Amino acid sequence: MSYHELSIEERVTIQLGHVQGFSLRKIALLIERSPSTISRELRRNRESCGNYSAHTAQHYKRVRRQPCRPKRKLLQGSERFDLVTHMLRGRLSPEQIAGKLRSMNIPSLKDAYVCRETIYNAIYALPVGGLRKELILCLRQGKTTRKPRSGEVDRRWQIPEMLSIHVRPPEIEDRLMPGHWEGDLIKGKANASSVGTLVERTSGYLMLVKMNDATATSAMEGFSAALNRMPLAMRKSMTYDQGREMARHADITQNTGVAIYFCDPHSPWQRASNENINGLIRQYLPKGTDLSKHSQEELDAIALQLNMRPRKRFDFKCPIEMMGQVMQEAIAKRHEAPPSIQ
C-alpha cells in the first residue's frame, strides 16, 4: 500500500488527540493510519518545547519540501522565454501562445508547453524597465497591473493553515453534540477596542470576552482564557469568520484543544447563532462607543442577562438552563466512556 503524507486535517486530529492524552493507537484509529505513523509524526515534528502543533508540523513539511520544488518554466534568458517573447512581439495573446506551444514539437524544449497564466505571471514578474514595458504593451489591454481572473482566488492575504467549514465534521451541523462554539469580534469606536463573543451551538449559551484591542494576540489570549474556563467535554470546536484577528488560531488550538473552522468569505449565515445574538449584544454595547471601558465583570453581567432570556427554539427555556443540562450530559458521557476512548 502506497504512503500518503498527512493532511492538515489529520494533523489537527493528532494534535487534539495528543492534547487530550489519547494513546497512539486511539489517534491512529481516528484517522485510519498506523500507530507507527502517529509515533513518527510526533517524533519528527515536535516543537523545541516538546509540544506538537499541526501548524508547526505543516511549516516543517514546507521547509523540507522547499528544495524539491520545480524550477520556474519561464526564466528570463531561457530558450522557452525567448520563444514566448518572440510570439508576444508578433501580437499573439498569452492564450494563443499557450495553445501554439501545445501543438509544437521542439526537441530542444522538452515539455515546452506553459499555460496562459504562467506567461502573464512571467511578464508582470519582470523588473521595471524596457523589456517589461515592451511586453506589457504587446498585450491587448496594455495595463501596467493585472487583476486576478474572475473566479480565481485573490491571495493577497489569507489566514495561514486555516481549516474550511467544509471539512467540519457533519455532526457539528445538527447542533446535537455539545461543545461546539461560534466566535466573533464586535468592535468599538474607530476599531480601536473590541469584545469577543462565543456562542455554544447546542444551548445558545453566550460568553463575552474582554480584549485589550482588536489584534490577533489579544484574540488569542482572550479566547484561550474564556474557553479554558469550560470543562474539557465542552471544548471541541469553534467556527469563525476569516477576520485577521484569528491569524494566531493555531495557538488557540494549542492552548485549549479546540479545533477551529473558518467560514467562507461574506457568509454570516454559516455562523447564524453568533450573528443573531450580536444584535442583542449591541443593545448593551452600542456601535461607535469605547468598549475598552467595560471590565470583564461587567461583560459577564451582560452575558448573564442574555443567557437568562427564554428562547422559542428551546420551548422557552433559557440558554443557562440548556447549558447546565448539556454540560451534565457531556460530562456524564465522558465518565461513562472506557478510558481508551476518553
LUMKE-37985 format. One record per residue (C-alpha): residue in three letters; y, x, z. Coordinates in Angstrom, 1 decimal. Example, Ala and Ser with C-alpha at 12.3 -4.5 7.8 and 13.67 -1.06 7.14 Angstrom:
# LUMKE-37985
+--------+--------+--------+--------+
| residu |      v |      u |      w |
+--------+--------+--------+--------+
|    Ala |   -4.5 |   12.3 |    7.8 |
|    Ser |   -1.1 |   13.7 |    7.1 |
+--------+--------+--------+--------+
This chain:
# LUMKE-37985
+--------+--------+--------+--------+
| residu |      v |      u |      w |
+--------+--------+--------+--------+
|    Met |    0.0 |    0.0 |    0.0 |
|    Ser |    3.4 |    1.4 |   -1.0 |
|    Tyr |    6.0 |    2.1 |    1.6 |
|    His |    9.4 |    0.3 |    1.5 |
|    Glu |   12.2 |    1.6 |    3.6 |
|    Leu |   13.5 |   -0.5 |    6.4 |
|    Ser |   16.3 |   -3.0 |    5.6 |
|    Ile |   19.4 |   -3.6 |    7.8 |
|    Glu |   17.9 |   -6.9 |    8.9 |
|    Glu |   14.7 |   -5.2 |   10.1 |
|    Arg |   16.7 |   -2.5 |   11.9 |
|    Val |   18.7 |   -5.2 |   13.7 |
|    Thr |   15.5 |   -6.8 |   14.8 |
|    Ile |   14.2 |   -3.4 |   16.0 |
|    Gln |   17.5 |   -2.8 |   17.9 |
|    Leu |   17.4 |   -6.2 |   19.6 |
|    Gly |   13.7 |   -5.8 |   20.5 |
|    His |   14.3 |   -2.3 |   21.9 |
|    Val |   17.3 |   -3.5 |   24.0 |
|    Gln |   15.1 |   -6.3 |   25.4 |
|    Gly |   12.3 |   -3.9 |   26.2 |
|    Phe |    9.7 |   -5.2 |   23.7 |
|    Ser |    6.7 |   -2.9 |   23.1 |
|    Leu |    6.4 |   -1.1 |   19.7 |
|    Arg |    3.5 |   -3.4 |   18.8 |
|    Lys |    5.6 |   -6.5 |   19.5 |
|    Ile |    8.5 |   -5.3 |   17.5 |
|    Ala |    6.1 |   -4.4 |   14.7 |
|    Leu |    4.7 |   -7.9 |   14.6 |
|    Leu |    8.2 |   -9.4 |   14.4 |
|    Ile |    9.0 |   -7.6 |   11.2 |
|    Glu |    5.4 |   -7.3 |    9.9 |
|    Arg |    5.4 |   -3.5 |   10.0 |
|    Ser |    3.0 |   -1.0 |   11.6 |
|    Pro |    3.8 |    0.3 |   15.2 |
|    Ser |    3.9 |    3.8 |   13.8 |
|    Thr |    6.8 |    2.8 |   11.5 |
|    Ile |    8.7 |    1.5 |   14.5 |
|    Ser |    7.9 |    4.6 |   16.5 |
|    Arg |    9.1 |    6.9 |   13.6 |
|    Glu |   12.3 |    4.8 |   13.2 |
|    Leu |   13.2 |    5.1 |   16.8 |
|    Arg |   12.4 |    8.8 |   17.0 |
|    Arg |   14.2 |    9.7 |   13.8 |
|    Asn |   17.4 |    7.6 |   14.1 |
|    Arg |   18.2 |    7.6 |   17.8 |
|    Glu |   21.8 |    8.4 |   18.7 |
|    Ser |   22.6 |   11.5 |   20.7 |
|    Cys |   22.8 |    9.5 |   23.9 |
|    Gly |   19.3 |    8.2 |   23.4 |
|    Asn |   20.1 |    4.6 |   22.3 |
|    Tyr |   19.1 |    3.1 |   19.0 |
|    Ser |   21.7 |    1.3 |   16.8 |
|    Ala |   20.9 |   -0.4 |   13.5 |
|    His |   24.4 |    0.5 |   12.3 |
|    Thr |   23.9 |    4.2 |   13.1 |
|    Ala |   20.4 |    4.2 |   11.5 |
|    Gln |   21.9 |    2.9 |    8.3 |
|    His |   24.6 |    5.6 |    8.4 |
|    Tyr |   21.9 |    8.3 |    8.8 |
|    Lys |   20.0 |    6.8 |    5.9 |
|    Arg |   23.1 |    7.0 |    3.6 |
|    Val |   23.7 |   10.6 |    4.7 |
|    Arg |   20.2 |   11.6 |    3.9 |
|    Arg |   20.3 |    9.9 |    0.5 |
|    Gln |   23.6 |   11.4 |   -0.5 |
|    Pro |   22.2 |   14.5 |   -2.3 |
|    Cys |   19.8 |   12.2 |   -4.2 |
|    Arg |   22.4 |   10.0 |   -5.8 |
|    Pro |   22.6 |   10.2 |   -9.6 |
|    Lys |   25.5 |   12.0 |  -11.2 |
|    Arg |   28.2 |   10.0 |  -12.9 |
|    Lys |   27.3 |    9.2 |  -16.5 |
|    Leu |   30.8 |    9.7 |  -17.9 |
|    Leu |   32.2 |   13.0 |  -16.7 |
|    Gln |   35.3 |   14.3 |  -18.4 |
|    Gly |   34.4 |   17.1 |  -20.8 |
|    Ser |   30.8 |   16.0 |  -21.3 |
|    Glu |   29.4 |   15.1 |  -24.8 |
|    Arg |   29.0 |   11.5 |  -23.8 |
|    Phe |   32.6 |   11.3 |  -22.6 |
|    Asp |   33.8 |   12.8 |  -25.9 |
|    Leu |   31.9 |   10.3 |  -27.9 |
|    Val |   33.3 |    7.4 |  -25.9 |
|    Thr |   36.8 |    8.8 |  -26.2 |
|    His |   36.4 |    9.1 |  -30.0 |
|    Met |   35.3 |    5.4 |  -30.2 |
|    Leu |   38.2 |    4.3 |  -28.0 |
|    Arg |   40.7 |    6.1 |  -30.3 |
|    Gly |   39.0 |    4.1 |  -33.1 |
|    Arg |   40.2 |    0.9 |  -31.3 |
|    Leu |   36.8 |   -0.2 |  -30.2 |
|    Ser |   36.7 |   -2.0 |  -26.9 |
|    Pro |   34.6 |   -0.8 |  -24.0 |
|    Glu |   32.2 |   -3.7 |  -24.5 |
|    Gln |   31.9 |   -2.8 |  -28.2 |
|    Ile |   31.3 |    0.8 |  -27.4 |
|    Ala |   28.6 |   -0.1 |  -24.8 |
|    Gly |   26.9 |   -2.2 |  -27.5 |
|    Lys |   27.1 |    0.5 |  -30.1 |
|    Leu |   25.7 |    3.1 |  -27.7 |
|    Arg |   22.7 |    0.9 |  -27.0 |
|    Ser |   21.7 |    0.9 |  -30.7 |
|    Met |   22.4 |    4.6 |  -31.4 |
|    Asn |   19.7 |    7.3 |  -31.4 |
|    Ile |   21.2 |   10.6 |  -30.5 |
|    Pro |   18.6 |   13.3 |  -29.5 |
|    Ser |   21.1 |   15.4 |  -27.6 |
|    Leu |   22.2 |   12.4 |  -25.5 |
|    Lys |   19.1 |   11.1 |  -23.8 |
|    Asp |   19.8 |    7.7 |  -22.2 |
|    Ala |   23.2 |    7.7 |  -23.8 |
|    Tyr |   23.8 |    4.0 |  -23.0 |
|    Val |   26.5 |    3.2 |  -20.5 |
|    Cys |   27.8 |   -0.3 |  -19.6 |
|    Arg |   31.3 |   -1.6 |  -20.2 |
|    Glu |   32.3 |   -1.3 |  -16.5 |
|    Thr |   31.3 |    2.4 |  -16.4 |
|    Ile |   33.6 |    3.0 |  -19.4 |
|    Tyr |   36.5 |    1.1 |  -17.7 |
|    Asn |   35.9 |    3.0 |  -14.4 |
|    Ala |   35.9 |    6.4 |  -16.2 |
|    Ile |   39.2 |    5.6 |  -17.9 |
|    Tyr |   41.0 |    4.5 |  -14.7 |
|    Ala |   39.5 |    7.3 |  -12.6 |
|    Leu |   41.2 |    9.9 |  -14.8 |
|    Pro |   44.0 |   11.9 |  -13.2 |
|    Val |   47.5 |   10.7 |  -14.0 |
|    Gly |   48.5 |   12.4 |  -17.2 |
|    Gly |   48.5 |   12.3 |  -21.0 |
|    Leu |   44.8 |   11.6 |  -21.6 |
|    Arg |   44.6 |    8.7 |  -19.1 |
|    Lys |   47.8 |    7.2 |  -20.6 |
|    Glu |   46.5 |    7.6 |  -24.1 |
|    Leu |   43.1 |    5.9 |  -23.4 |
|    Ile |   44.7 |    3.1 |  -21.5 |
|    Leu |   46.9 |    2.4 |  -24.5 |
|    Cys |   43.8 |    2.3 |  -26.6 |
|    Leu |   42.6 |   -0.8 |  -24.6 |
|    Arg |   43.7 |   -4.2 |  -25.9 |
|    Gln |   45.6 |   -5.0 |  -22.7 |
|    Gly |   47.0 |   -1.5 |  -22.1 |
|    Lys |   47.7 |   -2.2 |  -18.4 |
|    Thr |   48.0 |    0.7 |  -16.0 |
|    Thr |   45.9 |   -1.1 |  -13.4 |
|    Arg |   42.9 |   -3.3 |  -13.8 |
|    Lys |   41.9 |   -6.3 |  -11.6 |
|    Pro |   38.2 |   -6.9 |  -10.8 |
|    Arg |   36.5 |   -9.2 |  -13.3 |
|    Ser |   36.2 |  -12.9 |  -12.4 |
|    Gly |   33.0 |  -13.4 |  -10.3 |
|    Glu |   32.9 |   -9.8 |   -9.1 |
|    Val |   33.4 |   -8.9 |   -5.5 |
|    Asp |   36.7 |   -7.3 |   -4.5 |
|    Arg |   35.6 |   -4.4 |   -2.3 |
|    Arg |   38.9 |   -3.1 |   -1.1 |
|    Trp |   37.9 |   -3.8 |    2.5 |
|    Gln |   34.7 |   -5.2 |    3.9 |
|    Ile |   33.2 |   -5.2 |    7.3 |
|    Pro |   30.6 |   -2.4 |    7.4 |
|    Glu |   26.9 |   -3.2 |    7.6 |
|    Met |   27.5 |   -6.9 |    8.1 |
|    Leu |   24.7 |   -9.5 |    8.1 |
|    Ser |   25.3 |  -12.5 |    6.0 |
|    Ile |   24.9 |  -16.0 |    7.3 |
|    His |   22.4 |  -16.5 |    4.5 |
|    Val |   19.9 |  -14.2 |    6.3 |
|    Arg |   20.4 |  -16.0 |    9.6 |
|    Pro |   17.0 |  -17.4 |   10.9 |
|    Pro |   16.7 |  -21.1 |    9.9 |
|    Glu |   16.0 |  -22.3 |   13.5 |
|    Ile |   19.7 |  -21.5 |   14.3 |
|    Glu |   20.9 |  -24.1 |   11.9 |
|    Asp |   19.3 |  -27.2 |   13.6 |
|    Arg |   21.0 |  -26.4 |   16.9 |
|    Leu |   17.8 |  -27.0 |   18.8 |
|    Met |   17.4 |  -23.4 |   20.1 |
|    Pro |   19.9 |  -22.4 |   22.8 |
|    Gly |   21.7 |  -19.0 |   23.0 |
|    His |   23.3 |  -19.1 |   19.6 |
|    Trp |   27.1 |  -18.9 |   19.5 |
|    Glu |   30.1 |  -19.3 |   17.2 |
|    Gly |   33.1 |  -17.0 |   17.7 |
|    Asp |   36.7 |  -16.8 |   16.6 |
|    Leu |   40.1 |  -15.3 |   17.5 |
|    Ile |   43.2 |  -17.5 |   17.9 |
|    Lys |   46.4 |  -15.5 |   17.6 |
|    Gly |   49.8 |  -15.8 |   19.2 |
|    Lys |   53.3 |  -15.1 |   18.0 |
|    Ala |   53.5 |  -12.6 |   15.2 |
|    Asn |   49.8 |  -12.0 |   15.6 |
|    Ala |   50.6 |   -9.6 |   18.5 |
|    Ser |   48.4 |  -11.4 |   21.1 |
|    Ser |   45.1 |  -13.3 |   20.9 |
|    Val |   42.4 |  -15.2 |   22.8 |
|    Gly |   38.8 |  -15.1 |   21.8 |
|    Thr |   36.7 |  -18.3 |   21.6 |
|    Leu |   33.0 |  -18.6 |   22.0 |
|    Val |   31.1 |  -21.9 |   21.5 |
|    Glu |   27.4 |  -22.3 |   22.2 |
|    Arg |   25.9 |  -24.3 |   19.3 |
|    Thr |   23.4 |  -26.4 |   21.2 |
|    Ser |   25.6 |  -27.5 |   24.1 |
|    Gly |   29.1 |  -27.1 |   22.8 |
|    Tyr |   29.9 |  -25.0 |   25.9 |
|    Leu |   33.2 |  -23.1 |   25.4 |
|    Met |   34.2 |  -19.7 |   26.8 |
|    Leu |   37.8 |  -18.4 |   26.4 |
|    Val |   38.2 |  -14.6 |   26.4 |
|    Lys |   41.4 |  -12.7 |   27.2 |
|    Met |   42.2 |   -9.9 |   24.8 |
|    Asn |   44.7 |   -7.1 |   25.1 |
|    Asp |   45.7 |   -7.6 |   21.4 |
|    Ala |   44.1 |   -8.5 |   18.1 |
|    Thr |   42.3 |   -5.2 |   17.4 |
|    Ala |   38.7 |   -4.5 |   16.8 |
|    Thr |   38.5 |   -2.6 |   20.1 |
|    Ser |   39.8 |   -5.5 |   22.1 |
|    Ala |   37.5 |   -7.9 |   20.4 |
|    Met |   34.5 |   -5.6 |   21.1 |
|    Glu |   35.4 |   -5.2 |   24.8 |
|    Gly |   36.3 |   -8.9 |   25.3 |
|    Phe |   33.4 |  -10.5 |   23.6 |
|    Ser |   30.9 |   -8.0 |   25.1 |
|    Ala |   32.1 |   -8.8 |   28.6 |
|    Ala |   32.0 |  -12.5 |   28.0 |
|    Leu |   28.5 |  -12.6 |   26.5 |
|    Asn |   27.1 |  -10.4 |   29.2 |
|    Arg |   28.2 |  -13.0 |   31.8 |
|    Met |   25.4 |  -15.2 |   30.3 |
|    Pro |   21.7 |  -14.7 |   31.1 |
|    Leu |   19.6 |  -12.8 |   28.5 |
|    Ala |   17.9 |  -16.0 |   27.4 |
|    Met |   21.3 |  -17.3 |   26.3 |
|    Arg |   22.3 |  -14.2 |   24.3 |
|    Lys |   20.7 |  -14.4 |   20.9 |
|    Ser |   23.2 |  -14.6 |   18.1 |
|    Met |   26.8 |  -15.1 |   17.2 |
|    Thr |   28.2 |  -16.4 |   13.9 |
|    Tyr |   31.7 |  -15.2 |   13.0 |
|    Asp |   34.1 |  -15.1 |   10.0 |
|    Gln |   35.0 |  -11.9 |    8.2 |
|    Gly |   38.0 |  -11.0 |   10.2 |
|    Arg |   38.9 |   -7.4 |   10.6 |
|    Glu |   38.7 |   -7.7 |   14.4 |
|    Met |   34.9 |   -7.6 |   14.0 |
|    Ala |   34.8 |   -4.2 |   12.5 |
|    Arg |   33.0 |   -3.0 |   15.7 |
|    His |   30.4 |   -5.7 |   15.6 |
|    Ala |   27.6 |   -3.1 |   15.8 |
|    Asp |   29.0 |   -2.1 |   19.2 |
|    Ile |   28.9 |   -5.7 |   20.4 |
|    Thr |   25.3 |   -6.0 |   19.4 |
|    Gln |   24.6 |   -2.7 |   21.2 |
|    Asn |   26.3 |   -3.8 |   24.3 |
|    Thr |   24.9 |   -7.3 |   24.5 |
|    Gly |   21.7 |   -7.6 |   22.4 |
|    Val |   23.4 |  -10.4 |   20.4 |
|    Ala |   22.8 |  -10.4 |   16.6 |
|    Ile |   26.0 |  -11.1 |   14.6 |
|    Tyr |   26.0 |  -13.0 |   11.3 |
|    Phe |   29.1 |  -13.4 |    9.1 |
|    Cys |   30.2 |  -16.5 |    7.2 |
|    Asp |   31.2 |  -16.4 |    3.6 |
|    Pro |   34.9 |  -15.9 |    2.9 |
|    His |   37.1 |  -19.0 |    3.3 |
|    Ser |   34.2 |  -21.1 |    4.6 |
|    Pro |   35.2 |  -22.5 |    8.0 |
|    Trp |   32.6 |  -25.3 |    7.8 |
|    Gln |   30.0 |  -22.6 |    8.4 |
|    Arg |   31.4 |  -22.4 |   12.0 |
|    Ala |   32.0 |  -26.1 |   12.4 |
|    Ser |   31.7 |  -26.2 |   16.2 |
|    Asn |   34.2 |  -23.4 |   16.7 |
|    Glu |   36.7 |  -24.8 |   14.2 |
|    Asn |   36.6 |  -28.3 |   15.7 |
|    Ile |   37.3 |  -27.1 |   19.3 |
|    Asn |   40.1 |  -24.7 |   18.1 |
|    Gly |   42.3 |  -27.8 |   17.6 |
|    Leu |   41.7 |  -28.9 |   21.2 |
|    Ile |   42.5 |  -25.4 |   22.5 |
|    Arg |   45.8 |  -25.4 |   20.7 |
|    Gln |   46.9 |  -28.3 |   22.9 |
|    Tyr |   46.9 |  -25.8 |   25.8 |
|    Leu |   47.7 |  -22.6 |   23.8 |
|    Pro |   50.3 |  -23.7 |   21.1 |
|    Lys |   50.8 |  -21.7 |   17.9 |
|    Gly |   53.8 |  -19.3 |   18.0 |
|    Thr |   53.5 |  -18.5 |   21.7 |
|    Asp |   52.7 |  -15.3 |   23.5 |
|    Leu |   49.1 |  -15.6 |   24.5 |
|    Ser |   49.1 |  -12.4 |   26.5 |
|    Lys |   50.8 |  -14.1 |   29.4 |
|    His |   47.7 |  -16.1 |   30.2 |
|    Ser |   45.3 |  -14.5 |   32.7 |
|    Gln |   41.5 |  -14.8 |   32.4 |
|    Glu |   41.6 |  -17.2 |   35.4 |
|    Glu |   44.0 |  -19.5 |   33.5 |
|    Leu |   41.8 |  -19.3 |   30.4 |
|    Asp |   38.7 |  -20.2 |   32.5 |
|    Ala |   40.6 |  -23.2 |   33.9 |
|    Ile |   41.4 |  -24.4 |   30.4 |
|    Ala |   37.8 |  -23.9 |   29.2 |
|    Leu |   36.6 |  -25.8 |   32.2 |
|    Gln |   38.8 |  -28.8 |   31.3 |
|    Leu |   37.5 |  -28.8 |   27.8 |
|    Asn |   33.9 |  -28.4 |   28.9 |
|    Met |   34.3 |  -31.5 |   31.1 |
|    Arg |   35.3 |  -33.7 |   28.2 |
|    Pro |   32.5 |  -36.2 |   27.2 |
|    Arg |   31.2 |  -35.8 |   23.7 |
|    Lys |   29.9 |  -38.5 |   21.4 |
|    Arg |   27.2 |  -36.3 |   19.9 |
|    Phe |   25.7 |  -35.8 |   23.4 |
|    Asp |   25.7 |  -39.5 |   24.2 |
|    Phe |   29.0 |  -38.9 |   26.1 |
|    Lys |   27.6 |  -36.2 |   28.3 |
|    Cys |   30.0 |  -33.2 |   28.6 |
|    Pro |   29.2 |  -29.7 |   27.5 |
|    Ile |   29.0 |  -28.3 |   31.0 |
|    Glu |   26.2 |  -30.8 |   31.7 |
|    Met |   24.4 |  -29.9 |   28.5 |
|    Met |   24.8 |  -26.2 |   29.1 |
|    Gly |   23.2 |  -26.5 |   32.6 |
|    Gln |   20.3 |  -28.3 |   31.0 |
|    Val |   19.6 |  -26.0 |   28.1 |
|    Met |   20.1 |  -22.9 |   30.3 |
|    Gln |   17.5 |  -24.1 |   32.7 |
|    Glu |   15.1 |  -24.9 |   29.9 |
|    Ala |   15.7 |  -21.5 |   28.2 |
|    Ile |   15.2 |  -19.5 |   31.4 |
|    Ala |   12.0 |  -21.6 |   32.3 |
|    Lys |   10.5 |  -20.9 |   28.9 |
|    Arg |   11.2 |  -17.2 |   29.2 |
|    His |    9.5 |  -17.0 |   32.6 |
|    Glu |    6.5 |  -19.0 |   31.3 |
|    Ala |    6.0 |  -16.8 |   28.3 |
|    Pro |    3.4 |  -13.9 |   28.6 |
|    Pro |    5.0 |  -10.5 |   29.4 |
|    Ser |    4.0 |   -9.2 |   26.0 |
|    Ile |    6.4 |  -11.6 |   24.2 |
|    Gln |    9.3 |  -11.9 |   26.6 |
+--------+--------+--------+--------+
